[in-house]
């Protein structure tokens, strides 16, 4: 049995007799995360991370390190409530109980890149959290999309891997997000800046900007990273830690982007930059304001980008998830009536069953304005959809996919011809907003 399979088999157990392992959320050979709860007047949902104990006296050091992080308090750091050591099936594990995160940025980037407006909202919370850590003589050490999380409506950095320089163990670089000097020396705030630069490029391009080959020159940031972020990322990705920009310089650039549209934040090294193959232009996409209640947001846990539909047995009541509209006209800022879709232009056909996508709140929070998607459906004489295609995909492939999937579950009372039900064609329009998902249908043939 593999390690993840072993972890998963522990569902239903309890750690230290007080933290039930409610649901396995994910894991690897090195750790596992479960849904748990903190007992109290009303049980609080939380996440618990399990890791194998270090050998010998290092196990106690491992626990003390996690316990010290329970004292970190910042609105953009995921809070650790408790940490300790326990035995499960004779195996020693170290655990940390932390704030539950709805999801993470690493789950969004495989689906789509972010745009400049979204990154503008992404950076300030991260910079604030890093400033807090650096002022305490700590480094995050593992900034990357998967560790940018959302809990409720707050964007947060993971906390369990925060460390002091003395806790660092030099070794081979784990990935491109880790600063080059971490393999041979001690991490510093400049190491976090490198990781932040890598994350910036990945946010725009959906790829890490460097190959695994040994770096000889400062990398060149791809041109499809827009300013001022391209200049910021370039200044973060200096091989010499002393030449990297600081957190304060990044904050200043964000405040006054028009003053320095292209110039780097620090003096570049004398060697010319090594080219990086630029990825193809990202498709047009929806925005991702990262107050991801994300959360994005942001989970580990519920596979944010799955396609699924929630069925209704008639016109649904108004809610933040779904509110049927009365026409196919563009949404107005005024509240829309909660009546079922209007009958089409000809008698004899109407919507009898709607399906609207069940969208994670994290994904809804990525929307700015309204995303409109039109799906054209072919309906047989029984009123069932036999095929569907995107007539207008709107600005987001993700939401277009959800709309296409949902439209396939719609049902209609077929129009009649010579007293007999007949095939028909319907356009189903979905309108996605942060606070609602609306749909209406119009018969265009039959």
C-alpha positions in Angstrom: 0.0 0.0 0.0 1.4 3.4 -1.0 1.8 6.1 1.6 -1.1 8.2 0.3 -3.3 5.0 0.4 -2.2 4.5 4.0 -3.0 8.1 4.9 -6.5 7.8 3.3 -7.2 4.6 5.2 -7.0 6.6 8.4 -10.3 8.4 7.7 -12.6 8.1 10.8 -9.7 7.9 13.3 -9.0 10.7 15.8 -5.7 12.4 16.5 -4.9 12.8 20.2 -8.5 11.8 20.9 -9.8 15.2 19.9 -9.3 15.8 16.2 -11.4 13.5 14.1 -10.1 12.7 10.6 -13.4 13.5 8.9 -12.3 13.4 5.2 -9.0 12.9 3.4 -8.4 16.0 1.4 -5.2 15.0 -0.3 -1.6 14.0 0.4 1.7 12.7 -0.8 4.5 10.5 0.5 5.4 13.3 2.8 2.2 14.6 4.3 -1.6 14.3 4.3 -4.4 16.8 4.9 -7.8 15.9 6.4 -10.9 17.8 7.2 -11.3 18.0 11.0 -13.1 20.1 13.5 -12.2 21.9 16.7 -14.6 21.1 19.6 -16.4 23.9 21.3 -19.8 25.4 21.7 -20.1 25.1 17.9 -17.6 22.8 16.2 -15.3 24.8 14.0 -14.3 23.3 10.7 -10.5 23.1 10.3 -7.8 21.2 8.4 -5.3 18.9 10.0 -1.9 18.1 8.3 -0.1 15.0 9.2 3.6 14.4 8.6 5.9 11.5 9.6 8.0 12.2 12.7 11.6 13.0 12.2 14.0 10.4 13.7 15.5 10.8 17.2 15.6 14.2 19.0 14.7 16.0 15.8 11.1 14.9 16.2 10.7 17.2 19.3 12.3 20.0 17.3 9.8 19.4 14.6 6.9 19.8 17.0 8.3 22.8 18.7 8.8 24.6 15.4 5.1 24.0 14.5 3.9 25.1 18.0 5.9 28.3 17.7 4.0 29.2 14.6 0.7 29.2 16.5 1.8 32.6 17.7 1.9 34.1 14.2 -1.1 36.4 13.8 -1.7 38.2 10.5 -4.9 38.4 8.4 -3.0 37.1 5.4 -1.4 34.1 7.0 -3.3 30.9 7.5 -3.6 30.4 11.3 -2.2 27.4 13.0 -4.3 26.6 16.1 -2.5 23.7 17.6 0.4 21.3 16.9 1.6 18.1 18.5 2.7 14.5 18.1 0.6 11.4 18.0 0.5 7.7 17.2 -1.7 6.2 14.5 -1.5 2.4 13.9 1.8 2.4 15.7 3.2 5.1 13.4 4.5 8.4 14.8 3.1 11.5 13.2 3.5 15.2 13.8 0.3 17.2 13.2 -0.8 20.8 12.9 -4.4 21.9 13.1 -5.0 25.0 11.0 -7.6 27.3 9.5 -9.5 25.6 6.7 -8.8 26.9 3.2 -11.4 26.7 0.6 -8.9 26.3 -2.2 -5.6 27.5 -3.7 -4.2 29.4 -6.7 -2.4 26.2 -7.9 -5.8 24.8 -8.8 -6.8 27.8 -10.9 -3.7 28.2 -13.0 -4.0 24.9 -14.8 -7.4 26.2 -16.1 -6.5 29.7 -16.9 -3.9 32.5 -16.4 -4.7 35.6 -14.5 -4.8 39.1 -16.0 -3.3 42.3 -14.8 -6.3 43.4 -12.8 -6.4 40.1 -10.9 -2.7 40.1 -10.1 -3.1 43.7 -8.9 -5.4 42.3 -6.2 -3.3 39.3 -5.6 -0.1 41.0 -4.7 -0.9 43.4 -1.8 -2.0 40.6 0.7 1.1 38.6 -0.1 3.4 41.5 0.3 1.8 42.4 3.6 2.2 38.8 4.9 5.8 38.7 3.8 6.6 42.0 5.4 5.2 40.8 8.7 7.3 37.6 8.5 10.5 39.3 7.5 10.2 41.9 10.3 10.2 38.9 12.7 13.3 37.5 11.2 11.4 34.7 9.4 11.1 33.6 5.8 8.2 31.8 4.2 10.5 29.5 2.2 7.8 27.9 0.0 5.9 30.7 -1.9 4.2 29.1 -4.9 0.7 29.0 -6.3 -0.4 25.9 -4.2 0.5 27.8 -1.0 -1.5 30.9 -1.9 -4.8 30.0 -0.3 -8.2 31.4 0.4 -10.1 31.0 3.7 -13.5 32.7 3.6 -13.0 36.0 1.8 -9.3 36.4 2.7 -6.3 35.5 0.6 -3.7 33.9 2.8 -0.2 32.3 2.6 0.3 28.9 4.2 2.1 29.1 7.5 3.4 25.6 8.4 6.6 26.0 6.3 7.5 29.4 7.7 10.9 29.1 9.3 13.9 30.9 10.7 17.2 30.7 8.8 18.6 28.3 11.4 15.9 25.8 10.6 16.8 25.5 6.9 18.4 22.3 5.6 20.4 22.9 2.5 19.7 20.4 -0.3 18.9 20.1 -4.0 16.4 22.6 -5.3 12.9 21.2 -5.1 11.6 23.3 -8.0 12.1 26.5 -9.9 10.1 28.5 -7.2 12.9 27.9 -4.7 15.7 30.4 -4.9 19.0 29.0 -6.3 21.0 29.9 -3.1 18.7 27.7 -1.0 20.5 24.6 -2.3 23.8 25.6 -0.8 23.2 28.4 1.8 20.7 30.0 4.1 17.4 31.4 2.8 16.7 35.1 3.4 14.0 37.6 2.6 15.6 37.8 -0.9 14.8 34.1 -1.3 11.1 34.8 -0.8 11.4 37.6 -3.4 12.7 35.1 -6.0 9.8 32.8 -5.3 7.4 35.7 -5.6 8.8 36.6 -9.0 8.4 33.0 -10.2 4.8 33.0 -8.9 4.1 36.3 -10.8 5.3 34.8 -14.1 3.3 31.6 -13.5 0.2 33.6 -12.8 0.4 35.3 -16.2 1.7 32.4 -18.3 0.5 29.3 -16.4 4.1 28.0 -16.5 7.2 28.3 -14.4 9.6 30.5 -16.3 12.7 28.4 -16.0 13.9 25.0 -17.1 15.8 22.7 -14.7 19.2 23.5 -16.4 21.8 25.2 -14.3 21.3 29.0 -14.4 24.2 31.0 -15.7 22.5 34.3 -16.3 19.5 36.2 -15.0 16.4 34.8 -16.7 14.3 36.9 -19.0 10.7 37.3 -18.1 8.3 36.5 -21.0 7.0 39.5 -22.8 3.3 38.5 -22.3 3.7 39.4 -18.6 2.3 42.9 -18.6 3.8 45.9 -16.9 4.5 46.9 -14.2 4.6 43.2 -13.3 7.1 42.2 -15.9 9.6 44.8 -14.5 8.8 43.6 -10.9 9.3 39.9 -11.8 12.6 40.7 -13.7 13.9 42.5 -10.6 12.9 39.6 -8.4 14.6 37.0 -10.6 18.2 38.0 -10.1 20.7 35.2 -9.5 22.5 37.5 -7.0 20.2 37.9 -4.0 21.7 41.3 -3.3 20.5 42.6 -6.6 16.9 41.6 -6.1 14.3 44.1 -5.3 12.8 44.4 -1.9 9.2 44.0 -0.7 9.0 47.8 -0.1 10.2 48.5 -3.7 7.5 46.2 -5.1 4.8 48.0 -3.0 6.1 51.3 -4.3 6.0 50.1 -7.9 2.4 49.0 -7.5 1.4 52.4 -6.1 3.1 54.4 -8.9 3.1 52.2 -11.9 2.9 55.1 -14.4 6.2 56.6 -13.2 8.3 53.6 -14.1 6.7 51.7 -16.9 9.7 49.6 -17.9 12.7 50.3 -15.8 13.8 47.5 -13.4 13.7 48.1 -9.7 17.4 47.3 -9.2 20.5 47.4 -11.2 20.7 44.3 -13.3 23.7 42.1 -13.4 26.2 43.0 -16.2 25.7 39.7 -18.0 22.9 39.7 -20.6 19.8 37.7 -19.6 19.3 34.1 -20.8 16.3 33.8 -23.0 13.3 31.8 -22.0 10.9 30.2 -24.4 7.7 32.2 -24.1 4.4 30.2 -23.9 1.7 30.8 -26.4 -0.7 33.6 -25.6 -3.2 32.7 -23.1 -6.8 32.6 -24.2 -9.2 35.3 -23.3 -10.4 34.7 -19.8 -12.5 35.8 -16.9 -10.9 38.0 -14.2 -9.8 36.6 -10.8 -10.1 39.1 -8.1 -8.3 37.4 -5.4 -10.3 38.2 -2.4 -10.8 34.7 -3.3 -13.3 33.4 -0.9 -11.5 32.2 -3.3 -11.6 31.1 -2.0 -10.1 30.3 -4.7 -10.0 29.8 -4.6 -8.9 28.8 -3.8 -10.0 23.2 -2.7 -7.2 21.3 -1.9 -10.1 19.6 -1.4 -13.0 19.9 -3.6 -11.5 20.0 -7.1 -12.5 23.5 -8.0 -12.7 22.9 -11.7 -14.9 19.9 -11.9 -17.9 20.0 -14.3 -21.2 19.3 -12.6 -24.7 20.5 -12.5 -27.3 21.0 -9.8 -30.7 20.0 -11.0 -33.9 21.7 -10.1 -37.4 20.3 -10.5 -38.9 23.6 -11.5 -38.3 27.3 -11.3 -35.9 27.7 -8.4 -36.3 30.2 -5.7 -34.0 33.2 -5.7 -30.7 32.6 -4.1 -27.1 33.6 -4.5 -26.4 30.5 -6.5 -29.2 30.7 -9.1 -31.9 33.1 -10.1 -33.9 32.4 -13.2 -34.2 35.4 -15.6 -37.2 36.4 -17.7 -35.4 37.1 -21.0 -32.3 36.9 -22.9 -31.4 40.5 -22.7 -28.2 41.6 -21.0 -28.4 41.7 -17.3 -29.2 45.0 -15.7 -27.9 46.4 -12.4 -31.5 46.4 -11.0 -32.7 43.1 -9.3 -34.2 40.6 -11.8 -37.5 38.9 -11.2 -37.5 35.4 -9.9 -39.9 34.0 -12.5 -39.1 31.1 -14.8 -37.8 31.8 -18.3 -40.4 33.3 -20.6 -42.0 31.1 -23.2 -40.5 31.2 -26.6 -41.9 33.2 -29.5 -44.2 30.3 -30.7 -46.7 28.4 -28.6 -46.2 24.8 -27.8 -42.8 24.7 -26.3 -41.4 25.8 -22.9 -38.7 25.0 -20.4 -39.8 22.2 -18.0 -36.5 21.6 -16.2 -33.5 23.8 -15.7 -30.0 22.8 -14.5 -27.6 25.5 -13.3 -24.0 24.8 -12.6 -23.0 24.2 -8.9 -20.2 26.7 -8.8 -17.7 27.0 -5.9 -17.8 30.4 -4.3 -14.1 30.7 -5.0 -14.8 30.5 -8.7 -17.7 33.0 -8.4 -15.3 35.5 -6.8 -13.1 35.4 -9.9 -15.8 37.2 -11.8 -15.8 40.9 -12.6 -19.1 42.1 -14.1 -21.1 39.4 -15.9 -19.9 36.5 -18.0 -22.4 35.5 -20.7 -22.4 32.1 -22.3 -24.9 30.9 -24.9 -25.3 27.2 -25.6 -27.3 26.0 -28.6 -29.1 22.8 -27.8 -30.8 20.3 -30.2 -34.0 18.9 -28.5 -35.8 15.7 -29.6 -39.6 15.2 -29.7 -39.5 13.9 -26.1 -38.1 17.3 -24.9 -34.6 15.9 -24.1 -31.4 17.5 -25.2 -29.6 15.3 -27.8 -26.6 17.6 -28.4 -25.2 20.9 -27.3 -22.6 23.3 -28.6 -21.2 26.6 -27.6 -22.7 29.4 -29.6 -21.0 32.1 -27.6 -18.3 31.0 -25.2 -18.0 34.4 -23.4 -14.7 35.4 -21.8 -13.9 32.2 -19.8 -13.4 28.7 -21.0 -14.0 27.5 -17.5 -17.5 29.0 -17.2 -18.2 28.1 -20.8 -17.5 24.4 -19.9 -19.8 24.6 -16.9 -22.6 26.1 -19.0 -22.2 23.5 -21.8 -22.4 20.7 -19.2 -25.4 22.1 -17.5 -27.4 22.8 -20.7 -27.2 19.1 -21.6 -29.5 18.4 -18.6 -32.2 20.8 -19.5 -35.7 19.5 -20.6 -38.4 21.1 -22.6 -42.1 20.5 -23.5 -41.7 20.1 -27.3 -43.6 22.3 -29.7 -46.2 20.5 -31.8 -46.6 20.3 -35.6 -49.8 18.9 -37.0 -50.7 17.8 -33.5 -47.5 15.8 -33.0 -44.4 16.8 -30.9 -41.4 17.7 -33.0 -37.7 18.4 -32.7 -36.6 21.9 -31.8 -33.5 24.0 -31.3 -33.1 26.2 -28.2 -30.5 28.8 -27.3 -29.8 28.7 -23.5 -28.1 31.8 -22.2 -26.2 31.6 -18.9 -25.2 34.8 -17.0 -22.5 34.3 -14.3 -22.0 36.9 -11.6 -20.3 36.8 -8.3 -23.6 36.8 -6.5 -25.8 34.8 -8.8 -26.0 32.4 -11.8 -28.9 33.1 -14.1 -30.3 31.4 -17.2 -33.0 31.8 -19.8 -33.9 29.9 -23.0 -35.2 30.9 -26.4 -36.5 28.6 -29.0 -35.0 29.4 -32.4 -36.3 26.5 -34.5 -39.1 24.0 -34.4 
